[in-house]
Amino acid sequence: MTMETLPSTAQSAALFARARAVTPGGVNSPVRAFRSVGGSPRFIREAHGAYLTDVDGNRLLDYIGSWGPMILGHDHPAVREAVAAALTRGTSFGAPSEGEVRLAETVTRLTGVDRVRFVNSGTEATMSALRLARGFTDRKFIVKFRGNYHGHADGLLVEAGSGLLTNAEGALGRSAPSSAGVPEDYARLTLVSEYNDPAALDALLAERGHEIAAVIFEPVVGNAGVLVPTPEFLAALHRVREHGALLIADEVMTGFRLSLRGATGLLGLTPDLTCWGKIIGGGLPVGAYGGRADVMDFVSPQGPVYQAGTLSGNPLAMAAGLATLEVLEGDPGLYTRLEAYTARLAEGLKAAAQDAGVPLSVNRVGSMLTAFFQDAPDGSVRTYTDAARSDTAAFATWFQGMLGQGIYWAPSQFESIFISAAHTDTELDATLDAARTAYAHLGGTA
Ligand SMILES: *Cc1c(COP(=O)(O)O)cnc(C)c1O
């Protein structure tokens, strides 16, 4: 398909018009609206393997994977069968069931945490982990990093990632909310430091370490585009505990994606608490937080920190998560295959961009990748400030070029794409063919 014969999107447009009348912006999560790249979103009818089919019948090669969960590809038979079997036994009990124990046993065994509590989203996981850290340390302040995203709880919508670049006031650790409706009084308790700046973190800890309950971070960032931590930054994170603060790894995106032990396992970090979401639910709504027994036993009903959920540990969701983790664990070559695909994709994108005279800087880890439209050596984009130098207009044009050829890339310069086990050489070749066309149009050499 060439860029000149664009597919029909009439049914998607009609649904979007209806959606806008009854839902804010027509979507239930903002980045789905395609605001930063223009145009209107595709409404998806079904998904199998590496492909989505929209309501107009267009087949799209999917690089979003539901923003991370679908590491096995869509409609994986093991997951489908596990959910179908659970469905015959009822959908929610409001009482404990075996699936919760089995998934908790699997998560603790794979990740090395002592205890885990299941919730319904990544947002709930980070929000609950922070309450726990405050209850455990009896301190108020938390530290997060500029451009990291930890879900939409009030205190975490401060200098948050995914394109919400806000103007810092400059002073160390001072920050403004990224969203209306977040009182300054809440934002005040969130101190912000620069990712990959160990000196800034050390300085903040030296000044205020005694007041800080926890430092929360993305061990590999996906929400400012992919950013990889430097060894010096990791060493600074290890020093957090010297100040009596807890280290909270937000592995909602990276958990079970970069390895069975997540990004922290790969990087040799041992956090006090870890948050999960996305893959842990196999495409159903699940989040979790876990860690050291002495900290986790502060959670109710064992301890004084309250946290609850009507649908937490839902039997369908537990079945989908367990089936997903079992497939991942049963296929030891899977992470290597994902990485190999992603490495070849990175090389191909870079070569195609160079041929077309389009500046591109690629960051990738495992099956996560961001191609920043900027003239910097690969791997040198290390902070949100670096990422923000990208040419978002060029990205948007390239994105539309890809979508017109049936390649469904993340609709933002500041997001990771996700490779699944269903992506094969066929998909890789199709992607690079499309990318060459899209870059050539952008570079004006076609
Ligand atoms: C997606 C994400 C969250 C939020 O999870 P939701 O399930 O969308 O609430 C939190 N942290 C990170 C790192 C994420 O990528």
The ligand as an SDF file (V2000), in Angstrom:
LIG
                    3D

 15 15  0  0  0  0  0  0  0  0999 V2000
    1.3160    2.4370   32.8080 C   0  0  0  0  0  0  0  0  0  0  0  0
    2.1410    2.8470   33.9620 C   0  0  0  0  0  0  0  0  0  0  0  0
    1.5650    3.1710   35.2080 C   0  0  0  0  0  0  0  0  0  0  0  0
    0.0720    3.2900   35.4040 C   0  0  0  0  0  0  0  0  0  0  0  0
   -0.5750    2.0700   35.2560 O   0  0  0  0  0  0  0  0  0  0  0  0
   -2.1620    2.0970   34.9360 P   0  0  0  0  0  0  0  0  0  0  0  0
   -2.5310    0.6330   34.9230 O   0  0  0  0  0  0  0  0  0  0  0  0
   -2.3190    2.7790   33.6370 O   0  0  0  0  0  0  0  0  0  0  0  0
   -2.8160    2.8240   36.0560 O   0  0  0  0  0  0  0  0  0  0  0  0
    2.3980    3.4290   36.2690 C   0  0  0  0  0  0  0  0  0  0  0  0
    3.7340    3.3720   36.1280 N   0  0  0  0  0  0  0  0  0  0  0  0
    4.3280    3.0750   34.9630 C   0  0  0  0  0  0  0  0  0  0  0  0
    5.8160    3.0150   34.8670 C   0  0  0  0  0  0  0  0  0  0  0  0
    3.5480    2.8210   33.8320 C   0  0  0  0  0  0  0  0  0  0  0  0
    4.1470    2.5640   32.6590 O   0  0  0  0  0  0  0  0  0  0  0  0
  1  2  1  0
  2  3  1  0
  2 14  2  0
  3  4  1  0
  3 10  2  0
  4  5  1  0
  5  6  1  0
  6  7  2  0
  6  8  1  0
  6  9  1  0
 10 11  1  0
 11 12  2  0
 12 13  1  0
 12 14  1  0
 14 15  1  0
M  END
$$$$
